[in-house]
């Protein structure tokens, strides 16, 4: 079974195939890399309404037809600085870890909730529309569990994440950070590093017996939340991901 067939089968298994959203913004050919080389996952909360023109399985099939196309590198992200910040993340981590093991060509960019919406405040509205059209999910928690089930079944099991960068780090409501905290057992408690009026958050989670370090970032779609290498390095040191220098 090739990667497209595997993804399509797992989307169907979790009831996500025909929901409006896009599972991946990385190039599809990332999945041709060796599992041990795919060491970085970027996790957003959910997709925006530009993803809502197709279903999850339709987007996957389109990406598979153009496997070298990366929506992160070549897509239209508007005027938001988000794309630029996500692209430079591997280089920031390489400086923090003191190596060159992270790269855009070996990272997966996905979402925790595979339902497109116009921001997190619109998630409930989009779910109510979905529920009026299908009885696959009776509540939003069920859809979230299914989405994270797909994340675990495909993304985690077909990669070897050293770091997951969760952008959107609220402890309440909807955020990529909270989705991970609720789904996986925690190994190391949260370390908080303040930045402006918010903070970076760091922890480590148990993913199938492996310790994976999680960076919970304020959403980089805002100019005042640009990546801070020094603060990220500070948090990684405190959580034990890298040695204190």
N, C-alpha and C positions, 0 to 999 in steps of 0.2 A: 504494500500500500504506500503510495507516494504521499508527500506532505499535504498536498491539496486534498486528497481523499481523506487523510487522517483528520485534518482540520474540519472539513465538511461533516464528517461522521461525528466528531465531538460536539460541534455546534448543534447538530440534530439531537444528539444524546441529551444535551442540556436544554433543549427547547429554544435555542437562540437563533436558529437559522434565518427565520423570516422576520426578525425584529430589526427595525431601522437603526443602523449603527455600523461602525467599522472597527474590527478587532485590531488592526495593525496599521501603523504609519511608517514602519521600517520597510526597506526593500524586501521582497519575498525571498530573494536568493540568500538572505541571511540564514534561512532555515536549511540551506545546503551545507553550511559550515559544520565542523565537528562540534558535537555537544559541549565538549570541554572548553572550546574557544569562545562560546557565547556566554560571557561572564557578567553582562550588565543588562538590567531590565529597567526601563523607564515606564512608570505606571501613572497615568492620569486618572482622574475620577471617572469621566465619561466623555464621549465625543460631543461635538457641537452640531448645530443643525445643518452644516454643510455635509455631514455624514448621512443625513436622513433621506437623501435622494435614492439610497440603495439599502438593501438589507445586509446583515452581517455576511451571509454566505455569498451574496452577489459581489460585495466588495472583495472578499477573499479570492473569488474566481477572477475578478478583473486584475488584481495584483499578480496572481499566478500567471496570467497571460503576458504580463510585462514585468518579469521578476527582477529586473535591474532598476525599475522605477522606485524611488523612495519618496513618499509623500513628505517626509521630514525635510529632505534636501531640496525637492523640486516642486512641492505643492504650494498653493496659495494660502498663506497664514495671515493675510491682512497686515495691518501696521503693528500688531502686537510683537513685542520682543521675544515672545515665547520660543519661536523656532530657533532663533540665534542662540539663546541660552541653552537649549537642549542640545544643539549641535556641538557646543563647546564643552559640554559636561565631561566627555571622555578625557579630554586634555586636562581639565581641572583635576579629575581623579588620578590621572597619571602623575601629576605634580604632587598630589597628596601622598600617594603610595610609593613614589619614587621609582616608577617603572613605566613601561609603555604597553601594558597589557590590555588597556581599554581602548576601543575604537568604535566609530559609528558603524563600521561594517560587521561588528560582532555584538551589536546590541539590539534588543527587541524593544519596540515602543508600542505599548498597548494601553488599554483602559480597564479599570476594575469593574465598571458597570457597562455592559454592552447595550446601552440604550442611549441614543442621541437626544440632546436637549439643548435649550438655549440657556446654558448656565445651570448651576446646581439648584437654584431656586425654581427652575422649571421641570426638574426631574419628576416630581409628583404629578404635575399636569400631563407630561408625556406618558407616564405610566397609566393614568386614567384613560387616556385616549387608546393606548394599547389594550387595556382591559376591556374597553367597549367593543373592540374588534376581535378579540380572541379570548378563550378561557384557559390558555396555557398556564398563566400565572394569576392567582387570585389576590396576591399581595406583593408589594414591592420587595419585601424581604426575600421572597421566593426567587424573584428575578435576580437579586443581588447574589444569593447563594449559588444560583445556576451560573452566573457570570464568573464568580470566583472559582467555581468548580471547573469551568473551562480553562481559566487561568492556570489552575493547578494541574489539570490533566494534560494540557498541551504546552503552555509557556514554560512552566517550571520543570516539567519532566523532559523537555527537549532542550534544556540549557543547563548551565552550571553557574548560577548567579553568585558572584562574590558580593555584589552590591545591588540593591534595588533603590532607585531614586523615585520616591513618591511625591509628585508635585500636587499640592493641596494637602494640608496637614492638620486640619481641624480635628479635634477630639470628639466633637459632636456632629450630628447630621451626616452629610455626605462628604467624604474625602478619600482619596487613594490611601492615605496614611491609615485612616480608621478602618477601611476595608481589610487591609493587611492585618491590623491588630486583632480584629474580630475573627479572622479566619485561621491564623496560625498561632501555635504556642510561642510565648515570648521566652527567650533565653536570658537576655540582659535588659534591665529596666531602662526606661527612657532617660536620655541625657538631653537637656535643653540648653541651647546656645542662643542668647538673644541677638536679634538683628533689627535695628530700628524699632518699630512699635510691635514687632512680632518675634518669631524665633525659628531657628532650625531645630528639628527633633531627630534624635538618633536612638536606635535600639538594635537588637539582633533577634531574629526569629528562627525557630526550628522548622526547616522545610525538608521533610523526609530524612531526618537524621543529620542534615547539614546545617551549620550555622551561617545565616545570611544576614549581612549588615544592611539596615534600612536607613536611608536619609529621608526624613520628612521635611520637604521644603515649602516655604510660602510660595504661592503660585507665581511663577516667573513671567506670567502674562503682563504683570505690572512693572513699569520701569524701575520702581523703587525696590523690587525684589530680585534684582540681578544677582547671579551667583557670586558668592564670596568665597574664594579659595581658602583664605585664612580661617574663616569661621567653620567651613566644612572640615578642614584639616583638624581644627581644634576639637570638633565633635567626634570625629573618627578616632582621634587619640584617646579621648575620654571613654569611648565605648570599647576600646581595645582592638579596633580594626587595624590600626597602625601603631607602631611604638612611639612613645614620647621621645622627642629629639632633645 
